């Protein structure tokens, strides 16, 4: 951030430019930018009479003091991110080596996304600090991954750390429940999108983003992005966004690419993984671009209908959905977005009909199953919602969004012990996981309140901004009561937050919305 401001000293750098420069077009919004500027001001020790950064309201930021460029600002352009997986430290060394090999094998297929993994033959002997440092010095990867077994009261956990090579700074830490023997498939399912999400912004600067890698087939990236989008987990949506953005670099006018990217931004906003306003703004801009090329594009019309509905422009929304549904009655995504619109305006039974219709056409689209389950719960049919979750194959039942929603419903149905068993699998998430994190936090505070959770929640309440602030309403009602939740609601209402519409039919907060006169 500081380099970006210094390079344009005296000139305004727009918010969009800063997000592109600093996060390489990653999954961030203005909230991240504001927090980053705030931290930078503290690092520079700004005072009343010593200002470094000017805020140009409505435009961006400017470094206000004179700058002398002493060294040409040339950076080497790296075509990809070279990555090393070190053997994990587990109680069983054979299991550690087997897990190491399985992870390298799985990640090695992601070269098209810019992740080049060193072969296990070069890293499997890095069992000591000296051997590791020797390998890092000779091969010089960009990042490496380490892991070790961490004994916890409710079972062993695999603690993994993503580390930058040149200064050995920990870029990300996560924990995954460790089975006996370790399940490589489950670990890879969490690890792959997590790494690709972080490395896509850490390993590639803006120069790379503007200069696409010729070896990546855009159609292959598009297929991989669509597959990740259909999975509809926090990690897979972040991966889908990265892949769709790479596709757009190669095919900037392709309507299919633009539509998938618009869908991805909408999903990130509704999941609370990106600020709702910024996500809807990105989605809306893409929809406008598509409709300028093809005014009758059904999926773009359906997305536009949802966006107009969220803006309370119901007449325009109805018109767009009429135009979308007539030629595309057999398109599952159009029916899915129409179901979302009907839910937002309170026609829940009709919404369930269209969601079921969409599911019949595209059963692999997890977003539809999530919506069906939520609609049943909001239609005061918790038992039907639980049956939907229980009737799925094991792979689907372990889906983090469905799992967290099931835990919430079990709590409200008086089964907190069953809810606790479910959320144990999700205990290592953070706020970047959006609704999965908030659902899990709610279930923890409901089923087994802990001081650590209460402290974490208290810190969250002090944050100036949240990607999905209305997701806190049920948590506040559970932990602090109706009066505190009403204060939070009033704060959102005064700021005309559109995210309030997403929670208005949640049975947990119906009393609050009734009190507010909605």
N, C-alpha and C positions, 0 to 999 in steps of 0.2 A: 504494500500500500504506500509506504513512504517513498520507494523508488518511483512508483507511478506518479506521485505528486511532484517529486523533485524534477523528474524529466520534463514536466510541463510547468515549471515554476513561473508564477505570474499569470498563468492562464487557467481558466476554469476547466476542470476535468469532470465530465458528466458522470452521473451515477452509473449509467449503462457502460461507459468506458471503463470505469473502475472495476465493476463486476467482471467484465470480460478480461481485463488485465490481470486481476488478482486471482480470480477463481477459474479462469480459462473457460468461461461459459458454463460452469458447474451448477449444481442444484442449490442455488442460494438466492435470496431476495434482498430487499433494501434493509431488512432487519439486521442481517449479518453485516452489511456495509456500515450501518449506523454504529453497531457495537464495535466494529474494528476501528472506526475513526475515534470513538470514545477512548478505547484502550491506547491508541497511538498518541492522543493528546496527553494522557497520563504519563506515558513513557517519556515524551518530550518535556514533561513538567511545565505545561502551559500555565500561565498565571494571568492575572488581570492586565498587567502591563507587559506581558511577554507572550504574544500570540504567534503561532506558527502556521495554523491552518484556518482559513476563512471558510465559513459555510455560505454558499451562494444559494439562497433558498429557491427551491423549484428547479434548480439546475444541477448543482454538484458541489465540488470542493476545490480550493485553490491553496497552494503553498504560498504564503504571503511574504516571506523573506527572500532576499537575493540569493541566488545559487550560482556557483562557479563550477563548471564541468571540467574536472581535472583529468579524467581518464575517459576515453571513448566508451560509450555504453554498449559494448558488443558482447553478446552472449552466444555461446555455442548452441547451435540448434541440434537437438537430439531427436532422432527419428522415432524412438520408442523408449519405453522404460525397461531397463534390465533389472531383473528381480531374482533374489536368491532365497530359497527356503532352507533354513538350517534344521538339522534333526531335532525333534522335540525331546525334552528331558522328561521321560515317564518312568514309573517304577519298573516297567518291563521294557528292557532295551529292544528285544525283537519286535514288540508291538510298536515301539517308537520308530524303528527303521521302516516297518511296513507302512505306517501312517505317513511318514515322510515321502516315501516313494509314491504312494497313492495320490498325495496332494500335488507333487510335481507333475505326475502323469496327467492329472485333470487340468491343471492350470496351463500346461504347455500348449493346449489347444486354443489359447486366447491371444495368439499373436496378432490377429486381425484387429483386436481392440487396443493394441499398443502395449501389451504385456508380454515381454520376452523373458521366460523363466530359465535359469541355469539348470542344466541336467543334474540329476541326483548323483551321478558319478563324480561330479566336481564338488559336491557339498556334503556327501554322507559321512566324510571323515572329520567334519568340523565339530568335534565333540569337546574340544577344549578352547579356552580363550585365545591361546597362541595360534592354534590351527585356524580358528575363525578369522583372526586379524590378518594372518598370512594370506588366506584366500581373498579377503576383501581388498588387501593391498595389491595383489597380483591381478585380479580380474576386474576390480572396481565396478561392481553393480551400483545401481542408483539407490536401491532399497533392499532390505532383507527382513525376513520374518523369523521370529523365534517363538518358542512355546515351552511351557513347563506345566507339570501336574500340580494343582493346588488343592489340598484337602479341605473340604468344607463340611459343615455339620450335616448337610443334606446330600452329600455325595461329592466325589472328586470333580474338579472343573479343570478344563484345559485353558490356561491363561496364555493368550497370544499377544505379541507386541510387534507392530509394524515400525521399523526403524530406518531413518535416513542415514546413508552410509557416511557422507562426508563429515558429519559432526555427531553421529550416533544419537540423535534426538529421537525420542519416541513420538511418532506421529499419531498413532492410534493404539488403544488397548481394548481387547474384548475377551469375553469368557464364554466357553461353550461347555455344556454338561458332557462329561466324559463317561462313556459306557465301558463295560468290561465284556468283551474286548472293545476298544474304541471303534466307533462306526465312522469309517472314512467318508461314506456318502453323506451322512448328516453334517459332518464337519465341513466338507467341501461345499454343501448347499448353502451354508452360512458364509463361508470364507470367500468363495469366488466373487460374488457381487460386491461384498464389502471391500475387497482389494481393488477391484476394477473401479469402484466408485471413488476411492481415495486416490489411487494412482493416476486416474484419468486427469485429475486436476493438479496433482503434485508433480507428475513426471513430464507433463507437456505444457509449455508456456504458450503465450498468445501466438508467437511466431509459428509454432507447430499447428495451432488451430487454423491459421490462415493458409497453411501450406499442407494440404492433405497428403497422406501417405498413399502413393500410387499403388502399393501392393494390396490394399484393402478393397475387396469387391463390395460395392455399395449394396447390391442385392443380398449378399450374404450378411452384411451388417443389418440390413432391414429385416431379414428373416430372424436373425438372432435377437434383435430388438423387440420384434413382435412376440417372439416366444417368451422373452423376459417379461413383457408387459402382461401377457396372459396369466403369468404366475401370480402377479398382483401381491407381492410382498414388499416391505420397505426396501430391502436390498435389491430385489429384481426390478423395481420401478426406477431406482437410481441408475442401475445398469442400463435399462431401456432408454432412459434419457440420454445417457452418454452415447449409446450406439445410434440413436436417432439423430443426435446432433452431428455425429460424424457423417451420417448419410446426407444430411442437409448440406454439409460442406462440399460434397461431391455432386449432389443433385439439388441445387438450391431452389429450383422451380417445380420440382416433382410434387404433384398434388398428394400422392399417396404418402410420401415422406412427411410433408407438412401436416397432413391429417393425423398421422400416427404421433407426431410430435405434439400437436395440439391436445390429443387424447391424454398423452403422458403428463402434460402440465396440469390438465384438469384433475387427473388422478392424484398427483402430488399435492395439489391444493386441498382436495376433499379428504385426503389421508392425513393432512396436517404435517406433511414433511417439508412443505414450502409455504411461505406466507400466502394465505388465500388470495388476497388482493393482487399480489404480484403474479401468482400462478394463473389467475383468471385473466389478468392483463396480457400475459404471454399467449395464453390460449386464444383470447379474442383477436389479437393481432394476426395470428396464424389463420384463424377462421376467415377474417376479412380478406387476407391474401388469396385464400382458396376461392372464396365466393367472387372475388374480382375476376378470376380466371374462368370460373364455372358457377354461375349464379344458382344452378340447380343441383349442386353437389349434395346428395342426401345426408352424408355423415357430417359435413360442415354445417349444413342447415340445422341438424339435430343438436350439435354442440352449441351453435348460436342460440337455439331455442332455450337450452338450459341456462346459458349466460344471461339472456334477457329475463328469464324467470328469476334468477338470483338478484337482478336489478329491479325487481317488481314491475317489469315492463311486460305484463301478462298478455296484452293484445299482440305485441310483436312476437312473443314466444309462441302463442297459438298459431299464428300465421306461418311461422317457420316450420313448426312441427307438421302442419297440414301439408306443406310443400315437401317435407322430407318423407312422411309416411306413405304418401300416395304412390311414388315410384319404387319405394324400398321397403315394402311391407315384410319382405323376407330377409332383411338385413338385421342381424342380432344386435349390432351396436346401436342402430337407430332406435330399436325397441328399448334397449337398455337405457339410453339417455332420456327417452320419453318417460320411462318408469321413474327415473330420478326427478324429472320435472314434476310429475304428478305427486310424488312424495313431498317435494318442497312446498307445493300449494295445498297439501292436505288431503288429496284424493288417494288414500293409501290402498284401498281395495283395488282400484283400477291400476295403481302402480304395481301391485302384486301380480295382476293378470299379465301385464306387459313384461314384467321381469321373468315370469315363468315361460312366456312365449320366447323371450330371448334365450333363456337357458336351454329350451328344447332345440333351438337352432345352433347354439354354440356352447355345449356343456363344459368345454375346457376353459372357458373364460371365467376365472375365479372371481372377478369383480362382480359378475352377475350373482354368483352363489352368496357372496358377502351381502349384496343388496337384498336378496331374497330373505336371508336370515334376519337382517335388520328390519325389513318391512314387517315380517311376521311378529317380531317382538314389539314394534311400535303399533301394531294392530291389536295389541293386548292379547297376543297368542304366544306366550312364552314357550309353552309345551311344543307347539309346532316348530318354533325356532330351534329348540334343543333337538328335536327329532331330525331336522335337516342336518345338524352338525353330527349327530350320532350315526346317521344313515350313510355317511360318506366312507370311502375307502380310507385305510390307515394313513396314506400319504396326504390325503386332503384334510383328514381330521387334525393332522399336525401343522396345518397351515397357520402361521402366526396370527393373522387377522381373525380367522374363524375361531382359533383357540382363545384369543383374548376376549372376543365377543361372547363366547360360550361361558367364560369365567364370569363376566359381568352379569349375564342372565342368571347363572346359578346363584350368584350372591343375592340378587333381588328375589329369587325364588326360595330363599331360605336354605341354601346348600353351600355355605361358605367353605366347608371342608373339601368338597369336590372341586370347588373353584381354586383352592390353594394348591391342590395336586396339579392342576393344569398350568398355573402361572409359574410353577417352579421351573418349567422348561423355558420361560421367557424372562427370567430374572436378571439377565445381564444386558437388557436393552437400555437405551437412553432416549432423550427427548427427540433426537433426530429420527427415531422410528415412528413418530407421529402417533396416530390413534392406537397402535399396538401398545406403546409405552403408557398412554393415559389410561387405557382399559386395564392394563396390568397393575398400574399404580392404584386405581380404584379398587380392584379386587384385593390387593394386598392390604390397603387401609380398611377394607370391609371385613376380611376374613381373619387377619392377624396383624393388627396395627403394631408397627415397630418404630422406635425412636428415630432410626436412620431414615425411614420413609417419611416420617413427619418433618424431619429437618430438611430433607430434600425438597419436599413440597413447599415448606416455608420459604426456602431460597427461590424456588420457581415463582412464587407469588410476588417476590420483590423485583423480578425482571421487568424492564419497561415494556417489552413486546414479546409476543409468542406467535408462532406460525398459525396456531389454531386456538385462540384464547377461549372460545366457547367450550372446548373439550374439557376445560377445567371446572365447568359448572357442576357436573355430577360429583366430581372429586371434592369440591368445596362443600357441597351440600352434605356429603357423607362425613367429612372430617370436621367441618366448622358450623354446619347448620344452615337453615334457610336464610337467616338475616345476612350472613356473610356472602352467601351466593347471590342474594338480591343486590348487594353492593357491587359485586363483580358484574352482574347483569346490567345494572344501570350504567356502569363505566363503559361497557361495550355498546349499549344502546345510544349513549351520548355521542360516541364516535361513529355511529351508523355502520357498525360492523356487520358485513353480510354473513359472517359465519354463524350468527344467531339463528338463521333460518335452518341450518343443518341440524340443530338440536331441539327444535321446537316440539317435535313429536316423541322425543325420548321419554319413556314412562318415568324415568328417575327424576326428571325435572319438570314434569307437567304442572306440578303444584306451583313451581316458580314462575312459569310462563303464564299461568292463570292469574297469579298475583300481579303480574306485570300488565294484565289486560290484553294479552294477545289471543 
